[in-house]
Amino acid sequence: MDSVSVNQFRNNLKNFVEQMVNNHTPLKVTRRAGEAFVVINADDWEREQETLYILQNQNLMQQIAVSLATHTQQTGYTPNARELDEITGI
């Protein structure tokens, strides 16, 4: 993660915002006293929050583990041709 001073951030706000939006890279902004904050694209932040929610939810993590196991063992559900057409919209 790149890091800039609050003065650099303020002076080049438009460029930094464009960089974060286009490249999906967060930016750490530091103050003289050593305090810092992070600026991140809103879509990226929402994805991070969703990921944290899933990682903290034991039921969802268990479902993912079971799904991974059935996929690895190739014992999961296999849709028929009609269901595949419905899923893919063909």
C-alpha positions in Angstrom: 0.0 0.0 0.0 1.3 3.4 -1.0 1.7 6.0 1.7 1.7 9.8 1.5 1.6 12.7 3.8 -1.6 14.5 4.5 -0.2 17.6 2.7 0.6 15.6 -0.4 -2.8 14.1 -0.3 -4.5 17.4 0.0 -2.4 19.0 -2.8 -3.0 16.1 -5.2 -6.5 15.0 -4.1 -7.9 14.6 -7.6 -5.0 12.5 -8.8 -5.0 10.2 -5.7 -8.8 9.7 -6.0 -8.5 8.8 -9.7 -5.7 6.4 -8.9 -7.7 4.6 -6.1 -10.8 4.4 -8.2 -9.1 3.2 -11.4 -6.5 0.8 -9.8 -8.5 -0.3 -6.8 -5.5 0.4 -4.6 -6.0 1.8 -1.1 -3.8 4.8 0.0 -2.4 5.3 3.5 -2.3 9.0 4.5 -0.1 10.0 7.4 -0.1 13.0 9.6 2.9 14.7 11.3 2.0 13.2 14.7 2.3 9.8 13.2 -1.4 9.1 13.0 -2.7 7.7 9.8 -5.9 6.8 7.9 -6.6 4.8 4.8 -8.6 6.0 1.8 -10.2 3.2 -0.2 -12.6 2.9 -3.2 -16.2 2.5 -1.8 -16.8 -0.7 -3.9 -13.6 -2.3 -2.5 -14.6 -1.3 1.0 -18.0 -3.0 0.6 -16.4 -6.1 -0.7 -14.0 -6.2 2.2 -17.0 -5.8 4.6 -18.8 -8.7 2.9 -15.7 -10.9 3.1 -15.3 -10.1 6.8 -19.0 -10.9 7.5 -18.6 -14.3 5.8 -15.3 -15.1 7.6 -16.9 -14.3 10.9 -20.1 -16.4 10.3 -19.4 -20.0 11.4 -22.5 -21.3 9.5 -21.4 -19.8 6.2 -17.9 -21.0 6.6 -19.1 -24.5 7.3 -21.3 -24.4 4.2 -18.3 -23.3 2.2 -16.1 -26.1 3.6 -18.7 -28.7 2.8 -19.1 -27.4 -0.7 -15.4 -27.4 -1.2 -15.2 -31.0 0.0 -18.0 -32.2 -2.3 -16.4 -30.3 -5.2 -13.0 -31.8 -4.5 -14.5 -35.3 -4.3 -16.7 -34.7 -7.3 -19.8 -35.8 -5.3 -21.7 -32.5 -5.5 -24.9 -31.8 -7.4 -24.7 -31.9 -11.2 -27.6 -30.1 -13.0 -29.2 -31.7 -16.0 -29.1 -30.1 -19.5 -32.4 -28.3 -19.0 -31.2 -26.8 -15.7 -27.9 -25.8 -17.2 -29.8 -24.0 -20.0 -31.9 -22.2 -17.4 -28.9 -21.3 -15.4 -26.9 -20.0 -18.3 -29.9 -18.4 -20.1 -29.2 -20.2 -23.4 
